[in-house]
């Protein structure tokens, strides 16, 4: 306090605050003066480098023995480290997902499907049915109507297949026009019914570009 007026962030205090955060600090000071309390997150320039902190500002102007703004600092370094760790893990998860998922249909690719099938066989023994779906003459669709139409047909086919067995983890796209499904705890009767449902669904026409 100088001549009855507050002169904020002078000298050492100003040098401690990151230049890009000076405006934040000034706004917080104004809020503390007006509202008695304010809280702000900013960066400090310390000998060891930048340190993110949370600053709580309490107005004690006029309080005997204080007569100013009291600032309490909370180190946010651990939160920043945690945030970066979470971001790295999320990026890793995205890369893993991209590596194991078919980009066009969103279904597991050959590698992921075979891993899941192997796990299912290990857990379920002989009670696993596997269905192989191949679209005959799919190349003719691409040649006649173009790859955009072919992609639309594959996506439409995927939707129909998932309507029969809606768990994507059980499906896989293992080739250009090849899909495969496994169903656990599936006896011969259920397998026959599922196969018939798949055939009936795929017999319905698919309209591409009119």
Steps between C-alpha positions, in 0.01 A plus 500: 500500500645834395342829612173326565480333159591145401787457254475135395769264375807711539858389543564138590130401488468611138820318402372176654189488281519373145462797260203338325318470835547858625153603380345203681676599820387863471140396436513273805634785714218724384248228586653450844476873571140517381368165629737429794623176343622369165668190363714470189725246330824629356866418447794611710852558366725319747873412481407141413263607224129572466268371772120499467327617818157588628497830688231586754481874570327626815434867562640608839534867417431688821565198721738584782840345453431403137347787301530341157412208275606161637597246234508124561665281236416138417742303284326355192806319368358157585173583324686611189706179502183295539330688215793440268509133599129464423545674165789268408290196596207627294725550199640150547149357524403675177806360320429150630136526399595621153744213463239239598185645344381513142479867409204467262263287705628549854513123549803319641757416234639154432764517774262611775226260392732200508625599845145521633400176330798324656403631843142385446608151396722476806216597731206333326658187360305344213185708548596779259347545156689695232321654200682615189330756275642572155341739249520334158608716204563801718774614260233551235331759724822697532572474128150606393408761761832602652660452841267750667204278417698194605577659837134590545405139430749374760367741761141399420599134525664566838180661631295199393742255656499689829120494499522121521780486758537848651825444692785647288760309706375175345544624145799559279569628152788282390513588130367744245157335486541235770333513839515244776300448820538275801220414743575337834290225661340435163357156427415368153140622512593855595778503242254401226256772603775764509630397158149524353452845653826620347404367157150650515640840599755508221248389235320834530599751227754771569437822309815692404464845345149420376 
